[in-house]
Amino acid sequence: MGPSPTGGSKRLDRRAVFVDRDGTLNPDLHYLSDAARVEVFRGVGEGLRLLRAHGFLIVCVTNQSGIERGFYTAADVDAIHARINVLLAPLGAGVDRFYYCPHAPGTNCRCRKPGVELFERAKSELGIDLRASAIIGDRSLDVEAGETLGLLTVLVPPPGHEADVLREASSGGPRPDVVASSFRAAALHILHRG
């Protein structure tokens, strides 16, 4: 099922696609704590399978402030991530590594997106070449993190919010390299880049 995330080499030559979780891989159910409620969006499995088939690692980076807020535990988050991979496996897809920030916004940590600490950790642990990598997300903070790191940024806006995304970008907000209509379309844009 694609490249293993646990290679012995520390060379920075592996390509990755960083993906957001809630609103990108699965519907955003706001402080989701029950793994049984997880679903993945249509097209996510196919998009991830295509990316992995072309040698990309799939790395999920997600903000999970519900841990610090007491809405759920780290074990709940781990169960949700395991469930996502269970749902993706029959589609020949999966996420190679999950990273999450457990902090609330006021904590001012470096790991909460748009901070880039978790991306830097993934780069170090997995040997990722950021210049050859990309990010797919549904919010401007995903784009901002990607811009900071020099990633190709692909935004998949929530349905009905495409105009909001373009308005935000034109008023000085982060400007994605690509705005895609679906996760599958986002994956195809990344693959066509070469």
C-alpha positions as CSV (number, residue, x, y, z in Angstrom):
1,M,0.0,0.0,0.0
2,G,2.5,2.6,-1.0
3,P,5.8,3.6,0.4
4,S,6.6,2.8,4.0
5,P,7.0,5.8,6.3
6,T,9.7,4.0,8.3
7,G,12.8,4.0,6.1
8,G,16.3,4.0,7.5
9,S,17.5,6.8,5.2
10,K,17.5,10.3,6.5
11,R,18.1,11.7,3.0
12,L,15.5,14.4,2.2
13,D,14.3,12.9,-1.1
14,R,10.8,11.6,-0.4
15,R,7.8,13.4,-1.8
16,A,4.8,13.9,0.3
17,V,1.3,15.2,0.1
18,F,0.2,16.8,3.4
19,V,-3.5,16.6,4.0
20,D,-5.8,18.2,6.5
21,R,-8.3,15.9,8.2
22,D,-11.7,17.5,9.1
23,G,-13.3,19.0,6.1
24,T,-10.7,17.5,3.7
25,L,-10.6,13.8,4.3
26,N,-13.8,13.5,6.2
27,P,-16.8,15.7,7.0
28,D,-16.1,18.2,9.8
29,L,-18.4,17.2,12.6
30,H,-17.0,19.7,15.1
31,Y,-15.1,18.1,18.0
32,L,-15.6,14.6,16.7
33,S,-14.9,12.1,19.4
34,D,-16.5,8.9,18.3
35,A,-14.6,6.9,15.6
36,A,-17.8,5.0,14.6
37,R,-19.1,8.3,13.2
38,V,-16.2,8.8,10.8
39,E,-16.8,8.8,7.1
40,V,-14.5,9.8,4.2
41,F,-15.5,12.0,1.4
42,R,-16.2,10.4,-2.0
43,G,-13.1,10.6,-4.1
44,V,-10.6,10.7,-1.2
45,G,-9.8,7.1,-1.5
46,E,-9.2,7.3,-5.2
47,G,-7.1,10.5,-4.9
48,L,-4.9,9.0,-2.1
49,R,-4.4,5.8,-4.1
50,L,-3.3,7.7,-7.1
51,L,-0.9,9.8,-5.1
52,R,0.6,6.8,-3.4
53,A,0.9,4.9,-6.7
54,H,3.1,7.8,-7.9
55,G,5.4,7.6,-4.9
56,F,4.0,10.3,-2.6
57,L,3.8,9.7,1.2
58,I,0.5,10.8,2.6
59,V,0.9,12.7,5.8
60,C,-2.1,14.1,7.7
61,V,-1.5,17.2,9.8
62,T,-4.6,18.3,11.8
63,N,-5.5,20.7,14.6
64,Q,-7.3,18.9,17.4
65,S,-7.9,21.5,20.1
66,G,-10.7,19.4,21.5
67,I,-8.0,17.5,23.5
68,E,-6.9,20.5,25.5
69,R,-10.5,21.7,25.7
70,G,-11.5,18.4,27.3
71,F,-14.0,17.3,24.6
72,Y,-12.1,14.1,23.8
73,T,-8.8,12.4,24.5
74,A,-5.6,11.6,22.5
75,A,-6.8,8.0,22.5
76,D,-10.1,9.1,20.8
77,V,-8.0,10.9,18.1
78,D,-5.9,7.8,17.6
79,A,-9.0,5.7,17.2
80,I,-10.4,8.1,14.6
81,H,-7.2,8.0,12.7
82,A,-7.2,4.2,12.8
83,R,-10.8,4.2,11.6
84,I,-9.9,6.5,8.7
85,N,-7.3,4.0,7.5
86,V,-9.7,1.1,7.9
87,L,-12.2,2.9,5.7
88,L,-9.5,3.7,3.1
89,A,-7.9,0.2,3.0
90,P,-10.5,-1.4,0.7
91,L,-10.0,1.5,-1.7
92,G,-6.2,0.7,-1.9
93,A,-5.5,3.9,0.0
94,G,-4.4,5.1,3.4
95,V,-2.5,7.7,5.4
96,D,1.1,6.9,6.1
97,R,1.4,9.1,9.2
98,F,-0.9,11.3,11.3
99,Y,0.4,14.3,13.3
100,Y,-1.9,16.4,15.4
101,C,-1.8,19.5,17.6
102,P,-3.8,19.0,20.8
103,H,-3.7,22.7,21.9
104,A,-6.4,25.4,21.9
105,P,-5.8,28.5,19.8
106,G,-4.8,30.7,22.8
107,T,-1.9,28.5,23.7
108,N,0.3,30.1,21.1
109,C,2.1,26.8,20.4
110,R,4.2,26.2,17.2
111,C,2.4,23.0,16.3
112,R,-1.0,24.5,15.7
113,K,-1.6,25.2,12.0
114,P,-0.7,27.6,10.4
115,G,2.4,26.9,12.5
116,V,4.7,24.5,10.8
117,E,6.3,22.5,13.7
118,L,4.4,19.3,12.8
119,F,5.4,19.6,9.1
120,E,9.0,20.1,10.1
121,R,8.8,17.0,12.4
122,A,7.4,15.0,9.5
123,K,10.2,16.3,7.2
124,S,12.8,15.1,9.7
125,E,11.2,11.8,10.7
126,L,10.2,10.7,7.2
127,G,13.0,12.3,5.0
128,I,10.6,14.6,3.0
129,D,11.8,17.0,0.4
130,L,9.4,19.9,0.9
131,R,10.2,21.5,-2.5
132,A,8.8,18.4,-4.2
133,S,5.7,18.2,-1.9
134,A,2.2,19.6,-1.7
135,I,-0.6,20.3,0.7
136,I,-4.4,19.7,0.3
137,G,-6.7,21.5,2.7
138,D,-10.0,23.2,3.1
139,R,-9.1,26.4,4.9
140,S,-6.7,29.3,4.6
141,L,-4.6,28.2,7.5
142,D,-3.6,25.1,5.4
143,V,-2.6,27.4,2.5
144,E,-0.7,29.6,4.9
145,A,1.3,26.7,6.4
146,G,2.0,25.5,2.8
147,E,3.2,28.9,1.7
148,T,5.5,29.2,4.7
149,L,7.1,25.8,3.7
150,G,7.2,26.4,0.0
151,L,4.7,23.6,-0.8
152,L,2.4,23.5,-3.7
153,T,-0.9,24.6,-2.1
154,V,-4.2,23.1,-3.2
155,L,-7.4,24.3,-1.6
156,V,-10.7,22.3,-1.8
157,P,-13.3,24.7,-0.4
158,P,-16.3,23.5,1.5
159,P,-19.3,23.2,-0.9
160,G,-20.9,26.6,-1.4
161,H,-17.9,28.5,-0.1
162,E,-15.8,28.8,-3.3
163,A,-16.5,32.5,-3.6
164,D,-15.5,33.1,0.0
165,V,-12.1,31.6,-0.6
166,L,-11.5,33.7,-3.7
167,R,-12.6,36.9,-1.9
168,E,-10.3,36.1,1.1
169,A,-7.3,35.5,-1.3
170,S,-8.0,38.8,-3.2
171,S,-8.2,40.8,0.0
172,G,-4.6,39.8,1.1
173,G,-5.3,36.4,2.6
174,P,-3.2,33.3,1.6
175,R,-3.6,32.6,-2.1
176,P,-3.6,28.9,-3.0
177,D,-1.7,27.8,-6.1
178,V,-4.8,25.7,-7.1
179,V,-8.5,25.8,-6.1
180,A,-9.9,22.3,-6.8
181,S,-13.5,21.2,-6.8
182,S,-12.9,17.9,-5.1
183,F,-10.1,15.9,-3.4
184,R,-9.7,13.7,-6.5
185,A,-9.3,16.8,-8.6
186,A,-6.7,18.1,-6.1
187,A,-4.8,14.9,-6.4
188,L,-4.8,15.1,-10.2
189,H,-3.5,18.7,-10.2
190,I,-0.6,17.6,-8.0
191,L,0.2,14.6,-10.3
192,H,0.0,16.8,-13.5
193,R,2.5,19.2,-11.9
194,G,5.0,16.4,-12.4
